[in-house]
Amino acid sequence: MTVIRAQDRRGLTMKVWFAASEAAPLVKTGGLADVIGALPKSLAKTGVEVTVVLPKYGDIPAEYMDGAVTLDTFRVSLGWRSQYCGLLETEIGGIRYLLIDNEYYFKRGGLYGYGDDAERFVFYALAFMEALRRTDEVPDLVHAHDWQAGLIPFLLRTRYSYLPKLREVRTVYTIHNLMYQGVFSRELLQDLLAVGDEMFTADGLEFYGAGNCMKAGLRYADKLTTVSPAYAEEIQSEPFGEKLDGLLRQRADDLSGIVNGIDTDSYDPMTDPHLKAPFRSSLAKKRLNKTALQQELGLAVDGAIPLIGIVSRLVRQKGFDLLAEALPQLMEEGVQLAVLGSGDPDIEALLREAEERYPGRVATWFGFNEGLARRIYAGADMFLMPSRFEPCGLSQLISLRYRTVPVVRETGGLRDTVTPYNEHTGDGDGFTFGPAAAHDLLYTVRRAIGFYGDRETWQRIVANGAKKDYGWDASSKLYRDLYRSLAAKAEAAVDAEADLKADTEADSKAETAVETETETEVDTKVAHMPM
């Protein structure tokens, strides 16, 4: 396979392939895409060259495929099936992308939720490994993300372990959300992977009688990470462990939590083209975005009314049951609520009913709308995240970047990134509550509303949040250090193997020399024997 090298990559010393199912700006359904879109750019500053390998979905805009070249075509075997695979290369924003092309699997509307998702992402994992096998430049490390890429560390250590050039490749596996594991029937995965019962044991891919793609990554990767230190602790306990807490406790020494960042170049209220008025820290200019948002959504236009924003998947994980219980009393506080998202039909119905019950005070938009999301981040006074659990969360970081005060539950990455305001010291940039209870949510929002009425105090809270580093620089250095430690171990293992080989060869030569010397002595003695 011929590999194109961009001029600006010269001098980068460590090469890493990212295996992920989505990446901004090419294709996005959630926070995973934001991470895969931003982290490689930050890693490049630390001397790490990342190649992102993802499916070539039909939803990828044509503009991102302009200039893409086909590097290779080959066949991928899934059990008895043999499927075409094309490998395309392009560069976007200084990052190299390899796209796995198969129109049958990926030229569809949307990314997930199909009845054959098991086959689609087993194909992706096998195609990734074939691309890795066929490349002329093997990376130092593979970094796989979430269940769709979970089989890659497994395949590297089993089916492809016979290849000498891949034995030195180390793997990192990142859990972005432990709830979504890629669990399918054992028989289906055995058929697709063409493996026997020996791989489906408690120490392998077996999971309560089924097969588990995420467990493959957790079991076979060299190091494990998740997206915040608090979540790394939580998932080792039964309430948050999603039946994998035992395995995660076993691998606790290999598990670390590295908090996500955001792309601060993209999320910048001074340059965001979606906003009514650019701003940095001026609450007066921010209020222009608030009144524009109120007008856009059909809310009463009044800059003095506290406006609470929500941009989220509409699922129980995000605490919408708590919001539903607290909503009638919350509306008595005279607030407005702007909600953008999609998900559970029951939650969508609940929010539609609230919009009808509180006209001009509750506004909803169901679906994905990047521009409106930015305007909610910029126009809201507070941003509500009452999540039951939250691996990291990016919305609270974006809201802080847009000078919107987060109100969150103390869980996972929310606990790591939002500092509760302390009126005695003046420290803190948001409001937090502990128990997953509607009355705690209501109490905390009421407390935030109280401080919102004090202009000087609110300005201080906003200013505290403005001091934070929302970007990837600190976290990317932690990833770089993790990569380097694995590369050093791989190099040490290679040196040890070379030393062992050299010692073996030396011993063999010594034994040969001894045998030769012995044979010479025998020949000499025979020659001098009397006839």
C-alpha positions in Angstrom: 0.0 0.0 0.0 1.4 3.4 -1.0 1.1 6.0 1.8 0.9 9.8 1.1 2.9 11.8 3.5 2.1 15.5 4.0 5.0 18.0 4.3 3.9 19.4 7.6 4.1 16.0 9.3 7.9 15.9 9.1 9.6 15.7 12.5 6.7 13.9 14.2 8.1 10.8 15.9 5.3 8.7 17.1 2.6 7.3 14.8 -0.8 6.3 16.1 -3.8 4.9 14.3 -7.2 5.9 15.8 -10.0 3.4 15.3 -13.4 5.1 15.7 -16.9 5.1 14.2 -17.3 8.8 13.8 -15.2 12.0 13.7 -16.1 15.7 13.3 -16.3 17.4 11.0 -16.9 14.4 8.6 -19.8 12.7 10.5 -21.2 13.2 13.9 -23.9 11.8 16.2 -22.4 12.8 19.6 -19.4 13.6 21.7 -17.3 10.8 20.4 -17.0 12.6 17.0 -15.9 15.8 18.8 -13.2 14.0 20.6 -11.9 12.2 17.5 -12.0 15.5 15.6 -10.1 17.5 18.1 -7.7 15.2 20.0 -5.5 14.3 17.0 -4.9 18.1 16.3 -3.7 18.6 19.9 -1.6 15.4 19.8 0.2 16.7 16.7 1.6 19.6 18.8 3.1 17.0 21.2 5.0 15.0 18.5 2.3 12.4 17.9 1.1 11.8 14.3 -2.5 10.4 14.3 -4.2 8.7 11.4 -8.0 8.4 11.9 -9.5 5.2 10.4 -13.3 5.3 10.1 -16.1 3.9 7.8 -16.9 5.9 4.6 -20.5 6.6 5.5 -23.0 7.9 3.0 -23.7 10.8 5.3 -20.1 12.2 4.9 -20.5 15.5 2.9 -19.1 15.3 -0.6 -16.8 18.3 0.1 -14.8 16.2 2.5 -14.2 13.6 -0.2 -12.8 16.0 -2.8 -9.2 15.0 -3.3 -9.6 11.6 -1.7 -7.5 8.9 -3.4 -7.9 5.1 -3.3 -4.8 3.5 -1.7 -5.9 -0.1 -1.9 -8.7 -2.6 -2.6 -9.0 -6.0 -1.1 -11.4 -8.6 0.2 -12.5 -9.1 3.8 -13.8 -12.5 5.0 -16.6 -12.6 7.5 -17.2 -16.3 8.2 -18.2 -17.7 4.8 -18.7 -14.3 3.3 -16.1 -12.4 1.2 -16.8 -8.7 0.9 -15.1 -5.9 -1.1 -13.3 -3.2 0.8 -11.8 0.0 -0.6 -9.3 2.1 1.4 -9.4 5.8 0.7 -7.0 8.5 2.0 -7.7 12.1 2.5 -6.5 15.0 4.7 -8.8 17.4 6.6 -7.5 20.1 8.9 -4.0 18.7 8.8 -5.1 15.2 9.9 -4.8 12.1 7.7 -8.0 10.0 7.4 -8.3 6.5 6.0 -11.8 5.6 5.0 -13.1 2.0 4.9 -15.3 1.8 1.8 -18.1 -0.7 1.4 -21.4 0.8 0.1 -23.5 -2.2 1.2 -22.6 -1.6 4.9 -22.0 2.1 5.1 -23.8 4.0 2.3 -27.0 4.4 4.4 -28.7 7.2 6.2 -27.4 7.5 9.7 -24.6 5.6 11.4 -26.2 3.2 13.8 -29.4 1.4 14.7 -29.5 -1.1 11.9 -30.4 -4.8 12.4 -27.0 -5.8 11.0 -24.8 -3.5 13.1 -22.9 -6.5 14.3 -21.9 -7.5 10.8 -21.2 -3.9 9.8 -18.7 -3.3 12.6 -17.1 -6.7 12.6 -16.4 -5.9 8.9 -15.0 -2.5 10.0 -12.7 -4.1 12.6 -11.5 -6.8 10.1 -11.0 -4.2 7.4 -9.0 -2.0 9.8 -6.7 -5.0 10.5 -6.3 -5.8 6.8 -5.3 -2.2 6.2 -2.8 -2.4 9.1 -1.4 -5.7 7.7 -1.0 -4.3 4.2 0.5 -0.9 5.1 4.1 -0.1 4.4 4.4 2.0 7.6 3.2 0.2 10.7 2.1 2.6 13.5 3.7 2.4 16.9 0.3 2.1 18.5 -3.4 1.6 17.8 -6.0 3.6 19.9 -9.4 2.1 19.6 -12.6 3.9 20.8 -15.9 2.5 22.1 -17.6 -0.8 21.2 -17.5 -0.4 17.4 -13.7 -0.7 17.5 -13.5 -3.0 20.5 -12.7 -6.1 18.5 -9.5 -4.6 17.1 -7.2 -5.2 20.1 -8.6 -8.8 20.2 -7.9 -9.4 16.5 -4.4 -7.9 16.9 -3.5 -10.3 19.7 -5.2 -13.4 18.2 -5.8 -13.8 14.5 -3.0 -11.4 13.4 -0.4 -12.3 16.1 1.5 -14.4 13.7 2.7 -11.4 11.8 6.1 -10.3 13.1 5.6 -6.6 12.1 2.4 -6.3 14.1 3.8 -7.9 17.3 5.3 -4.7 18.5 2.1 -2.6 18.0 0.6 -1.7 21.3 -3.0 -0.9 21.9 -5.0 1.6 24.0 -8.8 1.2 24.4 -11.0 4.1 25.5 -14.5 3.8 27.0 -16.6 6.8 26.0 -19.8 5.3 27.5 -19.8 2.0 29.2 -23.6 1.6 28.7 -23.2 0.9 25.0 -21.2 -2.3 24.7 -22.0 -3.9 21.3 -23.6 -7.1 22.8 -24.8 -9.6 20.2 -25.6 -13.3 20.1 -22.6 -15.6 20.6 -23.5 -17.6 17.5 -23.6 -14.5 15.3 -20.2 -13.2 16.5 -18.6 -16.6 16.2 -19.9 -16.9 12.6 -18.7 -13.4 11.6 -15.3 -13.8 13.3 -14.9 -17.5 12.3 -13.7 -18.4 15.8 -14.5 -21.4 18.0 -15.8 -21.8 21.5 -12.3 -21.3 22.9 -12.7 -17.5 22.4 -16.1 -17.3 24.1 -15.1 -18.1 27.7 -15.3 -15.9 30.8 -11.8 -14.8 30.0 -12.6 -14.0 26.4 -15.6 -12.5 24.6 -18.4 -14.4 26.5 -20.9 -12.1 28.3 -23.8 -13.7 30.1 -24.3 -16.2 27.3 -23.8 -13.6 24.5 -20.8 -12.0 23.0 -19.5 -8.5 23.9 -17.5 -6.3 21.6 -16.5 -3.8 24.3 -15.3 -6.6 26.5 -13.0 -7.7 23.8 -11.3 -4.3 24.0 -11.2 -4.3 27.8 -9.7 -7.8 27.9 -7.1 -7.6 25.1 -5.9 -3.9 25.0 -2.6 -3.1 26.7 -3.9 0.0 28.4 -7.5 1.2 29.1 -8.7 4.8 29.5 -12.0 6.5 30.0 -12.9 10.1 29.6 -12.6 11.5 33.2 -10.9 10.4 36.5 -14.2 10.3 38.4 -15.8 8.0 35.8 -12.8 5.7 35.9 -13.5 5.2 39.6 -17.3 4.9 39.2 -17.2 2.2 36.6 -15.3 -0.1 38.9 -18.4 -0.2 41.2 -21.5 -2.2 40.6 -24.0 0.7 40.2 -22.0 2.2 37.3 -20.1 -0.9 36.0 -22.8 -2.2 33.6 -21.8 -5.8 34.6 -18.2 -5.2 33.6 -17.1 -3.8 36.9 -15.4 -7.0 37.9 -13.2 -7.0 34.8 -12.5 -3.3 35.3 -11.4 -3.9 38.9 -9.1 -6.7 37.6 -7.5 -4.2 35.2 -7.5 -1.3 37.6 -3.7 -0.8 37.3 -4.1 -0.5 33.5 -7.1 1.9 33.7 -6.8 5.7 33.8 -9.2 8.6 33.4 -8.2 11.4 31.2 -10.7 14.2 30.9 -11.9 15.3 27.5 -11.4 18.8 26.2 -13.1 20.8 23.4 -11.8 22.3 20.2 -11.5 25.9 21.4 -10.9 27.1 17.8 -14.2 25.8 16.8 -16.1 26.7 20.0 -15.2 30.4 20.2 -18.0 33.0 20.8 -15.8 35.6 19.3 -15.7 33.9 15.9 -18.7 31.6 15.9 -20.6 32.3 12.6 -23.9 30.9 14.1 -24.2 33.7 16.7 -26.1 37.0 16.4 -23.3 38.9 18.1 -19.7 37.9 18.8 -18.6 38.3 22.4 -16.0 37.3 24.9 -16.8 38.2 28.4 -19.3 41.1 27.9 -22.6 40.1 29.4 -24.2 42.9 27.6 -23.2 41.5 24.2 -24.1 38.0 25.4 -27.6 39.3 26.2 -28.0 40.3 22.5 -27.6 36.6 21.7 -30.1 35.8 24.4 -32.9 38.0 23.1 -32.2 36.8 19.5 -32.6 33.2 20.7 -35.8 34.0 22.6 -37.2 35.5 19.4 -36.1 32.6 17.3 -37.7 30.0 19.6 -40.9 31.9 20.2 -40.1 32.6 23.9 -41.1 35.9 25.5 -38.3 38.4 24.6 -37.1 39.7 27.9 -33.4 39.9 28.8 -34.1 39.8 32.6 -35.8 36.4 32.6 -33.4 33.6 33.5 -33.1 31.3 30.5 -32.0 27.7 31.0 -30.6 25.8 28.1 -30.3 22.1 27.4 -28.6 20.4 24.4 -28.6 16.7 24.9 -29.6 13.2 23.9 -33.1 12.8 25.3 -32.5 9.6 27.3 -33.0 8.6 30.9 -29.2 8.7 31.5 -29.4 12.5 31.1 -31.8 12.9 34.1 -34.9 13.9 32.2 -37.1 12.0 34.7 -35.7 14.3 37.4 -36.5 17.4 35.3 -40.0 16.1 34.5 -40.8 15.8 38.2 -39.3 19.2 39.1 -40.7 21.1 36.1 -44.0 22.4 37.5 -42.3 24.0 40.5 -39.4 25.1 38.3 -41.8 27.0 36.1 -43.2 28.8 39.2 -39.7 30.5 39.4 -40.4 32.4 36.3 -37.7 30.8 34.2 -37.6 29.9 30.5 -36.4 26.6 29.1 -34.9 25.9 25.7 -34.3 22.3 24.8 -32.6 20.8 21.7 -32.1 17.1 21.2 -33.6 13.8 20.2 -34.0 10.3 21.7 -36.6 8.5 23.8 -40.1 9.1 22.3 -41.6 9.3 25.8 -39.2 12.1 26.8 -39.9 13.9 23.6 -43.7 13.6 24.3 -43.2 14.9 27.8 -41.3 18.0 26.5 -43.9 18.7 23.8 -46.6 18.6 26.5 -44.5 21.1 28.6 -44.2 23.4 25.6 -48.0 23.4 25.1 -48.6 23.9 28.8 -46.1 26.8 29.2 -46.3 28.7 25.9 -43.7 31.4 25.5 -41.7 29.8 28.4 -40.7 26.4 27.1 -39.3 25.8 23.6 -38.2 22.5 22.1 -36.4 21.5 18.9 -36.2 17.8 18.2 -33.3 16.5 16.1 -29.7 17.7 15.4 -29.1 21.4 14.6 -25.5 22.5 15.1 -26.3 26.2 14.6 -29.1 26.2 17.1 -27.0 24.3 19.6 -24.4 27.1 19.4 -27.0 29.7 19.8 -28.4 28.0 22.9 -24.9 27.7 24.4 -24.4 31.4 23.8 -27.9 32.7 24.6 -28.8 30.8 27.8 -27.9 32.1 31.2 -27.6 28.6 32.7 -27.0 25.2 31.2 -28.7 22.3 32.9 -27.2 18.7 33.0 -29.0 16.6 35.7 -27.3 13.4 34.4 -27.7 10.2 36.4 -24.2 9.4 35.1 -21.9 11.2 32.7 -18.6 9.7 31.5 -17.3 13.2 30.8 -19.7 15.5 29.1 -18.7 18.2 26.6 -21.7 20.5 26.9 -20.7 21.9 30.3 -17.3 22.8 28.8 -18.9 24.4 25.8 -21.3 26.3 28.0 -18.4 27.6 30.2 -16.6 28.7 27.0 -19.7 30.6 26.0 -20.0 32.2 29.5 -23.1 30.2 30.4 -23.2 28.9 34.0 -23.6 25.1 34.2 -26.0 23.5 36.7 -25.0 19.8 37.0 -25.2 16.7 39.1 -22.0 15.6 40.7 -21.2 12.6 38.7 -18.4 11.5 36.4 -16.8 14.2 34.3 -19.3 16.8 35.6 -17.8 16.4 39.0 -14.3 16.8 37.5 -15.0 19.9 35.4 -17.5 22.0 37.3 -16.5 23.7 40.5 -19.6 24.6 42.7 -19.9 28.3 43.6 -19.0 29.2 47.2 -20.5 32.5 48.3 -18.1 32.7 51.2 -14.9 32.5 49.2 -16.2 33.7 45.8 -14.7 30.6 44.1 -16.5 28.4 41.7 -18.0 28.5 38.2 -21.3 26.6 38.4 -23.8 24.9 40.7 -23.9 21.2 41.5 -26.1 18.7 43.4 -25.3 15.2 44.6 -28.3 12.9 45.0 -30.3 12.0 41.8 -33.4 13.5 43.2 -35.9 16.1 41.8 -35.9 18.2 44.9 -32.1 18.5 44.9 -32.3 19.6 41.3 -35.0 22.1 42.1 -33.1 23.5 45.2 -29.9 23.9 43.1 -31.6 25.7 40.3 -33.4 28.0 42.7 -30.0 28.8 44.3 -28.6 29.7 40.9 -31.6 31.9 40.2 -31.0 33.7 43.4 -27.4 34.6 42.5 -28.5 35.5 39.0 -30.5 38.3 40.4 -27.3 39.8 41.9 -25.5 41.2 38.8 -22.1 41.6 40.5 -22.1 38.1 41.9 -23.2 36.6 38.6 -20.4 38.4 36.8 -17.9 36.9 39.3 -19.2 33.4 38.6 -19.0 33.9 34.9 -15.5 35.3 35.2 -14.4 32.3 37.3 -15.5 30.0 34.5 -13.6 32.2 31.9 -10.3 31.4 33.6 -10.6 27.7 32.9 -8.6 25.8 30.2 -11.3 24.1 28.1 -8.9 22.8 25.4 -7.0 19.5 24.9 -3.5 20.6 25.6 -3.2 19.2 29.1 -5.1 16.0 28.3 -3.2 15.3 25.0 0.1 15.4 26.9 -1.3 12.7 29.3 -2.2 10.6 26.2 1.3 11.2 24.7 2.9 10.1 27.9 0.8 7.0 28.0 1.7 6.2 24.4 5.4 6.7 25.1 5.3 4.4 28.1 3.8 1.7 25.9 6.3 2.3 23.1 9.1 2.1 25.6 7.8 -1.3 26.8 7.5 -2.5 23.3 11.1 -1.4 22.5 12.3 -3.1 25.7 10.5 -6.3 24.7 12.1 -6.1 21.3 15.6 -5.6 22.8 15.0 -8.5 25.2 14.0 -10.7 22.4 17.1 -9.6 20.4 19.3 -10.2 23.4 17.8 -13.6 23.9 18.3 -14.4 20.2 21.9 -13.2 20.4 22.5 -15.3 23.6 21.0 -18.3 21.9 23.1 -17.9 18.8 26.2 -17.4 21.0 25.4 -20.5 23.0 24.8 -22.4 19.8 28.2 -21.3 18.4 29.9 -22.2 21.7 28.3 -25.6 21.6 29.4 -26.1 18.0 32.9 -25.0 18.9 33.1 -27.5 21.8 31.7 -30.3 19.6 34.3 -29.4 16.9 37.1 -29.3 19.4 36.0 -32.7 20.9 35.9 -34.3 17.5 39.4 -32.9 16.7 40.8 -34.4 19.9 39.2 -37.8 19.1 40.6 -37.7 15.6 44.1 -36.8 17.0 44.0 -39.7 19.5 42.9 -42.1 16.7 45.7 -40.9 14.5 48.3 -41.6 17.2 47.0 -45.0 18.2 49.5 -47.9 17.5 48.5 -50.1 14.6 
